[in-house]
Amino acid sequence: MVKIRLARTGAKNRISYRIVACEARSKRDGKTLAILGSYDPKTKPPAIKINQELLDAWLKKGAQITPAVKNLLSK
């Protein structure tokens, strides 16, 4: 099963995240199938960039969104 979730990037105390499509059993920062966007919580306001076409394509293929990403998409 493919999940759309956050993968942590950045240095200590300068955290940022990538929104990725990956296998559900893979590690948080493990192998990804596609990078769909990014999220930077340190900026004011937090920066969220998402490639909507890629997101829709993965959802049509049956990927499921995690609650954390669903919360970001609702903003």
Buried (B, 14 or more C-beta within 10 A) or exposed (E): EBBBBBBEBEEEEEEBBBBBBBEEEBEEEEEBBBBBBBBBEEEEEEEBEBBEEBBEBBBEEEBBBBEBBEEBBEE
